[in-house]
Amino acid sequence: CTVAHLIAQYDTASGELVKRRPRRVPRNATADVQINLERFLCMEAFTDFRKLGRFMLRDRGVTVAAGMVTAIGSARSTRK
């Protein structure tokens, strides 16, 4: 998967908007992020199905992000 857009960063304690379109998200921060997947994956919005609405991003055995699915975009197939 790839991180397509960093949409917004929020204050972890209060939930208030800190910055729109940040260049990076610091460690232990809260953010809205758009993620594009390279293959199909079974996911649901957290509000609809809690168990399928959580995710973790790992790189070489290290967790780099964890969160909740807030919205699911349309699936665009690149196969012909």
N, CA, C and O of each residue as an XYZ file, in Angstrom:
320
protein
N       0.841     -1.182      0.000
C       0.000      0.000      0.000
C       0.885      1.244      0.000
O       2.062      1.186      0.356
N       0.314      2.334     -0.394
C       1.021      3.603     -0.406
C       0.163      4.668      0.264
O      -1.062      4.652      0.151
N       0.809      5.580      0.952
C       0.113      6.715      1.546
C      -0.020      7.761      0.446
O       0.975      8.336      0.005
N      -1.243      8.004      0.008
C      -1.483      8.903     -1.118
C      -1.486     10.367     -0.682
O      -0.855     11.205     -1.325
N      -2.190     10.679      0.406
C      -2.310     12.068      0.854
C      -2.337     12.131      2.369
O      -2.967     11.300      3.024
N      -1.659     13.109      2.916
C      -1.814     13.452      4.327
C      -2.846     14.575      4.355
O      -2.558     15.700      3.945
N      -4.027     14.274      4.830
C      -5.137     15.217      4.745
C      -5.093     16.250      5.867
O      -5.190     17.449      5.606
N      -4.948     15.796      7.116
C      -4.941     16.726      8.246
C      -4.277     16.069      9.441
O      -4.239     14.845      9.561
N      -3.753     16.915     10.327
C      -3.158     16.442     11.579
C      -3.947     17.050     12.726
O      -4.313     18.225     12.684
N      -4.212     16.236     13.764
C      -5.018     16.669     14.894
C      -4.227     16.570     16.190
O      -3.289     15.781     16.304
N      -4.621     17.388     17.169
C      -4.041     17.300     18.497
C      -4.538     16.007     19.136
O      -5.741     15.751     19.172
N      -3.616     15.196     19.639
C      -3.967     13.888     20.181
C      -4.864     14.004     21.410
O      -5.773     13.191     21.577
N      -4.637     14.974     22.258
C      -5.408     15.105     23.495
C      -6.799     15.687     23.261
O      -7.786     15.144     23.757
N      -6.889     16.788     22.508
C      -8.169     17.482     22.358
C      -8.926     17.113     21.085
O     -10.144     17.278     21.030
N      -8.228     16.616     20.059
C      -8.866     16.292     18.790
C      -9.043     17.489     17.872
O      -9.667     17.370     16.817
N      -8.501     18.645     18.256
C      -8.614     19.842     17.431
C      -7.641     19.787     16.251
O      -6.568     19.191     16.336
N      -8.039     20.414     15.167
C      -7.212     20.467     13.971
C      -5.946     21.270     14.242
O      -6.015     22.405     14.715
N      -4.785     20.680     13.943
C      -3.504     21.365     14.114
C      -3.042     21.933     12.784
O      -2.611     23.084     12.714
N      -3.129     21.124     11.718
C      -2.605     21.554     10.425
C      -3.286     20.781      9.308
O      -3.489     19.570      9.409
N      -3.639     21.490      8.243
C      -4.160     20.833      7.040
C      -2.988     20.529      6.114
O      -2.051     21.319      6.002
N      -3.051     19.388      5.459
C      -2.027     18.942      4.512
C      -0.608     19.051      5.086
O       0.228     19.759      4.524
N      -0.327     18.363      6.193
C       1.028     18.416      6.751
C       2.020     17.712      5.832
O       1.641     16.832      5.059
N       3.278     18.099      5.917
C       4.322     17.466      5.103
C       4.683     16.103      5.665
O       5.050     15.196      4.918
N       4.580     15.954      6.989
C       4.837     14.684      7.638
C       4.018     14.630      8.919
O       3.537     15.654      9.405
N       3.866     13.431      9.458
C       3.137     13.245     10.706
C       4.133     12.728     11.741
O       4.722     11.664     11.552
N       4.328     13.474     12.839
C       5.304     13.044     13.843
C       4.848     11.792     14.584
O       3.683     11.402     14.509
N       5.770     11.175     15.292
C       5.496      9.967     16.063
C       4.409     10.241     17.107
O       4.381     11.309     17.718
N       3.518      9.268     17.304
C       2.423      9.329     18.275
C       1.438     10.456     17.995
O       0.822     10.977     18.924
N       1.281     10.837     16.746
C       0.343     11.886     16.364
C      -0.908     11.269     15.754
O      -0.916     10.098     15.376
N      -1.959     12.066     15.662
C      -3.223     11.651     15.073
C      -3.417     12.404     13.759
O      -3.210     13.616     13.692
N      -3.822     11.668     12.701
C      -3.966     12.305     11.395
C      -5.012     11.587     10.553
O      -5.307     10.412     10.770
N      -5.570     12.322      9.582
C      -6.388     11.743      8.519
C      -5.466     11.500      7.343
O      -4.757     12.404      6.903
N      -5.476     10.268      6.831
C      -4.563      9.875      5.761
C      -5.327      9.075      4.722
O      -6.155      8.233      5.069
N      -5.054      9.332      3.446
C      -5.619      8.515      2.375
C      -4.587      7.472      1.991
O      -3.440      7.797      1.688
N      -5.010      6.203      2.008
C      -4.120      5.089      1.700
C      -4.644      4.373      0.470
O      -5.830      4.051      0.400
N      -3.777      4.118     -0.501
C      -4.134      3.348     -1.688
C      -3.545      1.953     -1.557
O      -2.363      1.792     -1.251
N      -4.374      0.951     -1.790
C      -3.942     -0.441     -1.696
C      -3.582     -0.972     -3.073
O      -4.180     -0.583     -4.076
N      -2.610     -1.857     -3.111
C      -2.175     -2.437     -4.378
C      -3.003     -3.650     -4.767
O      -3.021     -4.038     -5.936
N      -3.683     -4.250     -3.810
C      -4.557     -5.392     -4.097
C      -5.802     -5.267     -3.234
O      -5.844     -4.469     -2.297
N      -6.808     -6.058     -3.556
C      -8.064     -5.990     -2.825
C      -7.891     -6.495     -1.403
O      -7.141     -7.438     -1.150
N      -8.586     -5.863     -0.492
C      -8.495     -6.204      0.923
C      -9.875     -6.029      1.539
O     -10.578     -5.065      1.233
N     -10.263     -6.952      2.401
C     -11.567     -6.887      3.050
C     -11.512     -5.865      4.184
O     -10.855     -6.091      5.199
N     -12.205     -4.741      4.006
C     -12.251     -3.670      5.004
C     -13.658     -3.106      5.049
O     -14.396     -3.154      4.064
N     -14.014     -2.578      6.192
C     -15.283     -1.878      6.372
C     -15.006     -0.622      7.178
O     -13.960     -0.509      7.818
N     -15.927      0.311      7.150
C     -15.797      1.497      7.991
C     -15.946      1.082      9.447
O     -16.734      0.189      9.759
N     -15.203      1.714     10.335
C     -15.214      1.373     11.752
C     -16.614      1.524     12.342
O     -17.002      0.746     13.213
N     -17.371      2.506     11.882
C     -18.717      2.724     12.411
C     -19.683      1.622     11.990
O     -20.671      1.377     12.683
N     -19.414      0.946     10.855
C     -20.289     -0.117     10.368
C     -19.928     -1.487     10.936
O     -20.814     -2.266     11.286
N     -18.642     -1.783     11.028
C     -18.191     -3.108     11.472
C     -16.852     -2.934     12.183
O     -15.809     -2.823     11.538
N     -16.887     -2.911     13.497
C     -15.705     -2.551     14.287
C     -14.494     -3.447     14.030
O     -13.372     -2.943     13.966
N     -14.684     -4.740     13.882
C     -13.546     -5.655     13.727
C     -12.846     -5.494     12.384
O     -11.634     -5.690     12.300
N     -13.573     -5.145     11.343
C     -12.964     -4.928     10.030
C     -12.634     -3.459      9.791
O     -12.164     -3.099      8.711
N     -12.872     -2.616     10.776
C     -12.645     -1.186     10.633
C     -11.352     -0.707     11.249
O     -11.138      0.498     11.385
N     -10.481     -1.637     11.626
C      -9.170     -1.264     12.189
C      -8.069     -1.756     11.255
O      -8.265     -2.713     10.507
N      -6.916     -1.104     11.302
C      -5.805     -1.544     10.460
C      -4.479     -1.228     11.135
O      -4.408     -0.422     12.063
N      -3.440     -1.878     10.651
C      -2.059     -1.607     11.060
C      -1.198     -1.616      9.805
O      -1.353     -2.489      8.952
N      -0.301     -0.660      9.688
C       0.671     -0.640      8.596
C       2.014     -1.036      9.179
O       2.474     -0.452     10.161
N       2.641     -2.032      8.569
C       3.924     -2.531      9.068
C       4.952     -2.465      7.948
O       4.630     -2.676      6.779
N       6.187     -2.170      8.320
C       7.298     -2.125      7.380
C       8.462     -2.885      8.000
O       9.005     -2.479      9.028
N       8.840     -3.988      7.366
C       9.939     -4.841      7.838
C       9.770     -5.253      9.296
O      10.727     -5.236     10.070
N       8.558     -5.619      9.660
C       8.292     -6.119     10.998
C       8.064     -5.055     12.053
O       7.880     -5.385     13.224
N       8.072     -3.785     11.669
C       7.872     -2.688     12.610
C       6.545     -2.001     12.288
O       6.287     -1.663     11.133
N       5.715     -1.798     13.288
C       4.453     -1.095     13.083
C       4.734      0.390     12.900
O       5.319      1.028     13.776
N       4.317      0.942     11.759
C       4.546      2.356     11.482
C       3.268      3.180     11.619
O       3.330      4.403     11.745
N       2.109      2.519     11.595
C       0.843      3.233     11.762
C      -0.242      2.237     12.168
O      -0.189      1.055     11.826
N      -1.213      2.741     12.895
C      -2.382      1.961     13.279
C      -3.556      2.918     13.336
O      -3.389      4.092     13.664
N      -4.733      2.427     13.023
C      -5.862      3.340     13.061
C      -7.179      2.704     12.733
O      -7.332      1.483     12.745
N      -8.145      3.579     12.432
C      -9.499      3.169     12.112
C      -9.846      3.620     10.701
O      -9.394      4.670     10.243
N     -10.648      2.820     10.024
C     -11.126      3.154      8.681
C     -12.334      4.064      8.841
O     -13.335      3.667      9.439
N     -12.251      5.288      8.308
C     -13.367      6.228      8.405
C     -14.214      6.254      7.143
O     -15.410      6.540      7.208
N     -13.613      5.961      5.997
C     -14.341      5.957      4.726
C     -13.621      5.037      3.757
O     -12.406      4.857      3.833
N     -14.390      4.458      2.845
C     -13.834      3.577      1.823
C     -14.188      4.155      0.462
O     -15.357      4.396      0.162
N     -13.163      4.375     -0.358
C     -13.376      4.909     -1.700
C     -13.772      3.816     -2.663
O     -13.890      2.650     -2.284
N     -13.973      4.192     -3.892
C     -14.358      3.227     -4.910
C     -13.159      2.385     -5.323
O     -12.026      2.867     -5.339
N     -13.415      1.134     -5.653
C     -12.354      0.230     -6.104
C     -12.189      0.407     -7.603
O     -13.131      0.208     -8.371
N     -10.991      0.782     -8.009
C     -10.690      0.938     -9.441
C      -9.760     -0.188     -9.831
O      -8.629     -0.249     -9.349
N     -10.205     -1.065    -10.680
C      -9.403     -2.194    -11.104
C      -8.450     -1.779    -12.221
O      -8.857     -1.095    -13.160
N      -7.205     -2.181    -12.127
C      -6.228     -1.871    -13.170
C      -6.023     -3.059    -14.100
O      -5.293     -2.957    -15.087
N      -6.662     -4.183    -13.791
C      -6.533     -5.380    -14.654
C      -7.436     -5.255    -15.849
O      -8.478     -4.602    -15.805
N      -7.008     -5.905    -16.934
C      -7.844     -5.921    -18.155
C      -8.161     -7.340    -18.527
O      -8.850     -7.579    -19.519
